Amino acid sequence: MEFHVPRIPYLKLKFVLTAKQECSIPEIKGSMLRGAFGNALKRTVCVMPAGQKCEMCMLRKQCVYTRIFETFIEDEPPPFLRGMQTSPRPYIIDPEDRKAQFNKDDSFHFNMTLLGQVCELHPYVIFAVSQMAARGLAAKRAPFDLTKAYRYKYTPEDKTIEEHLLYRGDTQCLCEAATPTLDYPGDKLKPPITLKFLTPTRLKFKSKYSMDFTFRMLVFKMLRRVLEIAHFHVPDANINWEFHDYLVAADKIQITERNLHWQDWHRYSSRQHTKMEMGGFVGEIVLDGDVAPFSELLRVCEVVHVGKGAGFGLGKMNIL
């Protein structure tokens, strides 16, 4: 069956940070980077007195910080999205590098994908990352320099991804303009296909996190994430809220192999001042059946991830 899945404009960035002294930071960096980035962004753009709560701020609709990091729901959402307290964050931090021990001048990198209309705010993001690095990472405030930032460009014709230099730390200048892209692989998938979940994926069914799901259940979680992002962060998105038949079609797709295992992971919440358990499943599933109608949805979710914690890198998946 035909169903239009809104494509999310995105801008994928790569940041290279260089240690200014011998230090150590967490091996799994997503939560740390998100917290440090949020603090640096607020310090960079907030003009209100200390102690001003964002939810009560008269400038929150125009504020770069709230648009990127603390995205409030300002208007009544459609029925499908009622009950949400905040909209999904329009960014994904993807810390591929797991290096933990650094000597002076050692480097590591992480990716950050901006989604929808916040792509135009990328200079603020780059500056905030440079301030985050200079202020220091982790509990001991290990100082780094943002030496370079790149943007990734996907070329549909030959299906390649290239890095283009966007920012130089030595000059603190942007090297070129960066515009969001709508380029996703346009091929129709053919069975069988493999979905590989690369980082802990947290899907909740009946109030419990589980890796026991059907393809229909997975499609619903993916569809919900894509439609939420499109509604709140892509003003001109053409969204079809009538997707029952699409889910019925998903019932016909079989998961013929399920090689998943649970991976426990913990992070420290600076807001709640406590350690939090953030486990999820990783591994692969194999799908058989008419997967072509779900090609767009699966390709978009390769970019936006799926499940809870996507903002700091959880729920990353690839199609093999």
N, C-alpha and C positions, 0 to 999 in steps of 0.2 A: 504494500500500500504506500501511497505518497503522503509524506508529512514534512512540512517545512520546519527545519531546525534553525533558529537564528544563529548566524555566525557572529562571533564576538570579535570586534577589532582588538588587536593586541600588539604590544611592543615588548619584545623580549630583550633584556639587557644582561650583560655580563660585567661584573665588577671584579677587579684585581686589587687585592689589598696586600701591602708589604709591611712586615713587622719592623718596628723601629728599635726593638731590643729583644733579648731572649725572653720567651714567655710561653704560656700554655693557655689554650682555650678549649671548650668542649669539642669532642669529636663530632657529635651530632649538633649542628649549629643553628638549625632553623628557628627554634624558639628564642635563642639568645639574639640572633640577628633581628628578628621581628621586634623584640622589645627595645633593643638599642636603636633601631631605625625609628620607631615611633617616638621615642624620647627626643632623638635628634631633630626629627621633623617638627615636633611641637616647639622646641627651643628656637628653631629657625624662623617659623612663620607666625607664632602666636604673639599678638600685640596687647593682650589683656593682662591685668595684674595677676600675680601668682595666687593660686587658689581658686581662680575662676573655673567653674565646672562647665565643660563643653555643652552639656545638654541644656544649660540655662543661658548660654552665651548668645547675645544678639547678633553676632557675626557668623554663627555656625553654618548658615546656608552658603555663605561665600568663602568660608575658610578652607585653605588648601589642606590643612591638617585633617579636618573632619571629612573632607571629600575623599581623601586617600585612606586614612587610617582608622577613623572612628565614624563610620558612615551611618547616620541616623535615617530613619524612615520619616519623611516629612509629610507625606500625603497618605490617604487611605489606599492601601494596596488592593489588588484584585482579590476576590474571595479565596483563590487557591493559596495566596500568600499571607492571609490574615493570621495574626497571632505572633508574627515575627517581631522581635524587639529592635533588631538592627538589621540592615541589609548585609549581604555578603561583602567582604572586603574586596576591592577591585585590584588586588595584586596577589602574586604568588612568589614567595621566596623559596628558591630551590638550591640548597647548599650541597652540591654534589661532592665537594672536597671534604674529606674526613681527616685531614691532617690536624693534629692536636698540639704537637711540640714544635716550637719555632725558634730558630736562631735569628739574630739580626739580619735583615734583608731577605729572609725567606718570605715566600708569597703563598696566598691561597686565593681561590676565586669562588664566587657564588653567582647564581642567576636570579633575576627578578623579572617577572612578567607583569606588565601593567595591562589592565583590561578596560575596554570601553573609553568613556570620555576622559578618564584621568591620564590617558596616554599623553595628552597635551601638557601635562604637568611634569613631564620627565625631568626638566632642569631642576625643579625643586627636589625631586627624588635623588638625583645625582649629588646635589649640594648637601642634602641631608646625610647621604651615605658617607661623604667626605668628612662631615662633622662628626658622625658616629665613629668613624675610624680614628680620628684624631683624639676624641674624648676617651677612647679606650673600650675594649671589649671584655666581657665576662666580669666576674666579681672583683678581680684585681686590676681592672681597667687597663688591660694590655694595649698600648698605643700602636696604631697602624697608620699607614698612608694609603689613600686611594690613588694608586699610580695610573690606572687606566680604566676606562669603561668602554665597552663595545655594545653594538646592537647586532642582533642576529637577523639575517635576511634570508627568507626561504624563497627559492626560485622554483615555481611550479613546473617550468618547462623541462628542467633536467633533475628535478627533485633533490636539489642540494641546499645546504644551509651554509651561509658564509658569515664571517665576522667582519664588521666594519667599525673602525676606530671612531668613537663618538666623543670621548673626553680624555684629555691629557692632564695628569696631576701636576706635572712640572710647570705648566702654563695656567692651569685652572680654567681652561677654556673649552668650549664645545667645538669639535672639529667639523661637524656637519649637522644639518637638520635631520631630525628623526620623526618619521610619520608612522602611524600605526598601519598594520597590514590586515587584510582579510584573506590572505592566501593560506588555504588549507589544502592538503592533498584531495584532489577531486575524483579519485578513482572509486569505483563501486567495488566494495569488498566481496570476495568470493570464498565460500566455505571450503575447507574448515579454516578458521582463523584462531589465533592465540592472543589472549589478552594477558599481558604481563604486568603485575602490580609491583612496582619497584620500591615503594616506600609504604610504611604501615597505612593501611586503608581502613577507615573507621565508618562502617555502615551500620546504622541502628534500625532494627526491625522489632516491632512490638516492645519498645523500650529497652532492648538489649542489643549490644554490639555483637555481631555474628558474622561468620563467613559461610553460613549455610543459607544460600539464596538461589532463586531461579533467575534466568535471564530477564524475565519481566520485572522482577524486583530490582535488579541492577539498573535496567533502563529507566525505571521511575526515579531512582536516586540521581542518575545522570541528568535526566530531563529536568528535574527540579532545580539542580544547580545551574544548568544553562539558562533556564527561563528566569530564575532569580537574578542572575547577573545581567541578562538582557533587559529585564524590566527596570532595574534600578540604575544601571550604568550605561545603557545604550539607548538614548532618548528616541531615536527613530527606528528602533527595532520592530520588525513585523512579527508579532508573537501570536501563535495559535494556541489558545487555552483548551481547545477541544482535542484531547489526545487519547481518549479511551480506546479508539480503534487501533491506535499505534501500539498501545500496551497489549491489546488482544493479539496483534500480530507477533509481538515478542514472545507470547506463549508458545509459538511454534518453533522457536529456536531452542535447541537442546545443548546443555553443557555436558559434553561427552567425556571430558577429563577435568578433574579438579585437583590440582596440586598446590594447595594453599596451606600455610601454617601461620600460627599466631606469633607475632613478634612484640614482646613487651617493650615499652619505652617510657621514660619518665622525663618530665620537664619541671622547671621551677617557675611558678607564676609570681612575678613581682607585684601584681595587683592584689593577689590573694595571699601572698607571703607563705606559700606552701608548695610542696612537691605534688605534682599531679600525674596520675597514670594515663598514658596516651597510647596504649597498645592498639595494634591493628593487624590485619592479615597481609601477607606478601606471598608471591608465587604466581602461578599461571592457571588459567582455565582455557579450555578449547571449546569453541562454539561451532555447531553444525546446523545447517538449515539456510533459509533465504535471508542472509545477513545484509544484503545490499541496501534495503530501506533504512538500515541503521548506520550506514557508513558515515553520514554527516555528524550524527550525534557522537559516535565513537571518536571521530577525528577531532571534533571540538573539545572533547574531554581529555584528549592527549595534551591539550594546551591548558585547560582550566582545572584539571584534576577532578577528583570525585570524593565525596564524603567530608567528614568533619576534619578540621585542622589543615585544610588545603592551603590556607594563607601562609603557613610556614613549612610547606613542602610535603605534607602527607597526601596520600591518595594519588600519587603519580603513577600513570599507566602508559604502556606502549602497546601498539598493535604489531604483532609479528606475522 
